[in-house]
Amino acid sequence: MVDQVDKSRQRVVGTKETIKALEQKRVLQVFVAGDADEKVVRPVFFLCEENDIEPQHVDTMIQLGKMFGIKVKAATAATLKD
């Protein structure tokens, strides 16, 4: 599991924002929660493959939210390129 996120980089949290950033080719790293609904994260995996990005797995949506400094669950999140 990934414990640290580069806090100096711009970040997006949530599947819609992650998908938008992937489509715009702005993503450096993607994080996906292991307990997220497959239907929700499937498009993120597809876009990661298209963009040659290896998604990082986080055990739970609660952990992913905490990693990105939010107090709610998150299925996906990403750090962005400069």
Backbone torsions as a table, in degrees:
resi	resn	phi	psi	omega
1	MET	NA	145.7	178.3
2	VAL	-85.0	130.3	-179.2
3	ASP	-102.5	-25.7	-172.2
4	GLN	-119.7	144.5	172.4
5	VAL	-123.5	136.1	179.3
6	ASP	-64.9	102.7	-175.3
7	LYS	-74.0	-10.3	179.0
8	SER	-81.9	-12.1	-179.4
9	ARG	-94.8	154.0	172.1
10	GLN	-68.0	147.2	-176.2
11	ARG	-137.3	156.7	170.9
12	VAL	-128.0	147.8	-179.4
13	VAL	-128.6	135.9	179.4
14	GLY	107.6	151.4	-174.9
15	THR	-66.5	-43.2	-179.8
16	LYS	-60.4	-45.1	-179.7
17	GLU	-69.0	-37.1	177.8
18	THR	-64.5	-44.1	178.2
19	ILE	-61.7	-44.3	-179.7
20	LYS	-60.8	-44.4	179.4
21	ALA	-65.2	-39.5	177.0
22	LEU	-63.2	-43.1	179.5
23	GLU	-63.8	-31.0	179.1
24	GLN	-87.7	2.5	178.4
25	LYS	59.0	38.8	-178.1
26	ARG	-104.9	1.0	-170.2
27	VAL	-91.9	135.1	174.1
28	LEU	-96.5	-44.6	-176.3
29	GLN	-146.4	140.3	180.0
30	VAL	-117.0	141.3	177.9
31	PHE	-122.3	134.8	-178.4
32	VAL	-130.2	131.7	179.2
33	ALA	-78.1	136.6	-178.0
34	GLY	-67.3	-24.3	-179.8
35	ASP	-99.0	12.5	177.5
36	ALA	-75.1	150.4	179.3
37	ASP	-64.1	129.3	-178.7
38	GLU	-54.5	-41.0	-179.2
39	LYS	-62.5	-32.4	-178.3
40	VAL	-74.0	-42.6	-173.6
41	VAL	-92.1	-10.8	-179.3
42	ARG	-53.4	-46.3	179.2
43	PRO	-63.1	-30.5	178.6
44	VAL	-67.6	-45.0	177.1
45	PHE	-60.3	-41.4	179.2
46	PHE	-61.1	-47.6	-179.1
47	LEU	-68.6	-32.8	175.3
48	CYS	-62.3	-44.7	178.6
49	GLU	-61.7	-43.0	179.3
50	GLU	-61.4	-36.0	-177.1
51	ASN	-96.0	7.1	179.1
52	ASP	56.5	47.4	177.6
53	ILE	-117.5	129.7	177.7
54	GLU	-88.9	111.5	-179.6
55	PRO	-66.3	140.5	177.0
56	GLN	-91.4	134.0	-177.5
57	HIS	-96.5	135.4	175.9
58	VAL	-119.1	141.1	-173.5
59	ASP	-56.9	-50.7	-174.5
60	THR	-132.9	161.7	177.3
61	MET	-66.7	-32.3	177.2
62	ILE	-64.2	-45.5	178.5
63	GLN	-61.8	-41.3	-179.7
64	LEU	-64.0	-43.2	176.9
65	GLY	-58.5	-45.8	179.3
66	LYS	-62.5	-40.5	178.9
67	MET	-57.8	-33.7	-176.9
68	PHE	-100.7	13.0	171.8
69	GLY	75.6	25.5	176.6
70	ILE	-116.2	158.8	-175.2
71	LYS	-99.0	11.9	178.3
72	VAL	-124.5	169.1	179.1
73	LYS	-69.3	153.4	174.8
74	ALA	-142.1	131.4	178.1
75	ALA	-78.2	-40.0	179.8
76	THR	-142.4	160.5	176.4
77	ALA	-160.3	165.9	-178.9
78	ALA	-152.6	151.2	167.7
79	THR	-99.4	148.4	-173.1
80	LEU	-107.9	155.8	174.4
81	LYS	-69.3	157.7	177.8
82	ASP	-66.3	NA	NA
